[in-house]
Amino acid sequence: MTDPESIDAEISEALNAQKKSASNRKTLGVLTVTAFAMLGLGFASKPLYDTFCKITGYGGTTRVASENTSDVSDRVVRVQFDSNTSKDLAWDFTPEKPYMDVNIGANNLAFYTATNRSDETIVATSTFNVSPVKAGPYFSKLECFCFTEQTLAPGESAEFPVIFFLDPLLLEDRRLDEVTTVTLSYTFFPVENPVGTIKEAALK
Amino acid sequence: MVAIYGDGDDHAHNDKPTFFKRWFLSTNHKDIGTLYLWFGMASGLLGGFLSFMMRLELKEPGIQIFASEHTYLVFTSMHGLIMIFFMVMPALIGGFGNWFGPLMIGAPDMAFPRLNNLSFWLLPVAFVLLVSSFFVQGSSSGNGFGGGWVMYPPLSTSGHQGPAFDLIIMGLLAAGFASIFGAINFITTILNMRAPGMTMHKMPLFAWSILVTAFLLLLALPVLAAALFMLFFDRNAGTGFFNPAMGGDPEMFQHLFWFFGHPEVYIMILPAFGIVSHVVSTFSKKPIFGYLGMAYAMVAIGVVGFVVWAHHMYTVGMDVDLKLYFMVATLVIAVPTGIKIFSWLATMWGGSIRFEIPMLWAIAFIFLFVIGGVTGVVLSMPAIDVALHDTYYVVAHFHYVLSLGAVFGLFCGFYYWFGKIFGVMYNNILAQIHFWLFFVGVNVVFFPQHFLGMQGMPRRYIDYPVEFATYNEISTYGAFITLAGVIAFFVMMAEAFIVRRPAADNYWGEGATTLEWTLSSPPPYHQFNTLPRVK
């Protein structure tokens, strides 16, 4: 242990150890940041996912349009109407007609009927999509009861309108050549803390 | 290949602390590794007990053992969670990773020894939280959480309003953070603390497998943590991340879960790949065939493993183009996996093969993993998967890669390093009995489940129509054989510790070339005070 070579070796080892612990701390920092970034990404996926669906029509998410300036085509598509309610909601909710045959590009008006079966006033809101999901990007709504919360007094019935058109861009999408039927589906859920028009604002 | 310069003055530092200090306040990577191994064994017994009760119940149609359907579902859910988070991960990564990660790269210990202690001791806490959920209200139908290990809402939110699932969330978060700390520790150790001359491209394949696994843990587990936090908020804080009535989407949970869940299956199998590589090379007395290809195949599996998650959820109604993408991406994984399988075979080819116990487990691993891999390729096709989704075919598939793949890798490493870890050798005949009982047993359990799945028997049901009775009965007999195998395993352990045949430094001879074989068995309490130099 006394010869100079081994002392040199010891000194260089000690220096190495110092360098090592500094680089260990640096690695620790980078990896910790990575872990937190992935945690953040997990939470960020919620707004990212919503935005992605709205932009791409992914998962049958329909579009919201402010006006319809398209030409009306000869191609006719059958639009079927589907209605569901959450088991916690004491409403009857049905489409007025089971289906409509619509020309692509034309504006259409359809009605759903809802009745409050309970003896208290209920506020409810609906989610929606279309199938086949690939028709989502071409299904545009000008006006829809689903944009806002709906309120029904005990025993009250109401007609909920939806104005929609099928975007003529659909004609150019070869993947939709086989589509002759599109189903529009709504599901109503009770709203525990009614917030008025926040949802409407979020949609626009 | 390896030479150590100077004997060092190791032995001056070789005093072991007192029992309490050594095992409860441990910062020594080998002691922590041993703790992980014992912990994995204990939770494996509980997880195995749950599955054994399930098999007893399914022996014949009707409800015989369980008091309620809910309890059966609690057993299936807890079996999955315990086996994944508290048996395979602690034993493979925590146990062997801690023991042989530092030894193989010539490091004196892990980079952050006290963080290592925290990683381990979070696990028993997590385990207590998880297991206590058995005894508190889960849903209106009884105690415990019965929503499956995948924990999909709304069954895990409005479907299980009792506190049982909150305990599970907290337990999994604790276990998850423990694994993230462990991953940070492993990556830092392997990147910064390799012995002089040990370049990345000379690093043993087991160290490579731990490095890739640690990166997968680091990137995947925080996403699970985020999903679990959201579930917790949805349940207890009135948020609606997964509640459609509040603008949320339950499908998003599935995306988040499987973004974690698919890398998780590679987290469980990659360390086994590493172990099997060493064992095949040792007992063929040849260096591993295509070393670099083997290392980068694991990296490729890790990378591609992050972009295939939605193949677990073909039935949610996704677009056909998306299914096409996920199918192709999934099939791509067969390429690096094939590289590994063929390289193992090429290593054996022309080698001087010895059928020692670890080699039996390694060959069985390769055989069973190929079966599980092939059914995986079948399931990757959306057109077939919509029919087989949630049937026993899927159960058979993932038990072939995990229960028969990862667990065989586990036993393979256990027998390979038994003498190195404990300093005593096992009895060859008892180990043979364990292997053959276990090998026959698990195959009899799971092979018939392929047929059950093809016939359409769904998973997660306590009862079934009489058409499925024959294969279910055979499968349950397999569970009895497996149980005998587990008993043989513990007899083998007891015998080895009672008789205490001392293990030589390198009891496998010239095929075993990695650094741990240059040390005594068991290695000194502190090793490599003078770093080994690798040429």
Interface residues (C-beta under 8 A of the other chain):
Chain A: E13 K20 S23 N24 T27 L28 L31 T32 T34 A35 F36 A37 M38 L39 G40 L41 G42 F43 S45 K46 Y49 D50 Y58 G59 G60 S86 T125 T127 S131 V133 K134 T187 F189 P190 V191 K199 A202
Chain B: A111 F112 I180 A183 I184 I187 T188 L191 N192 M193 L218 L219 A220 L221 P222 V223 L224 A225 A226 A227 F229 M230 F241 P244 A245 G247 G248 D249 E251 M252 H255 L256 G317 M318 D319 V320 L531
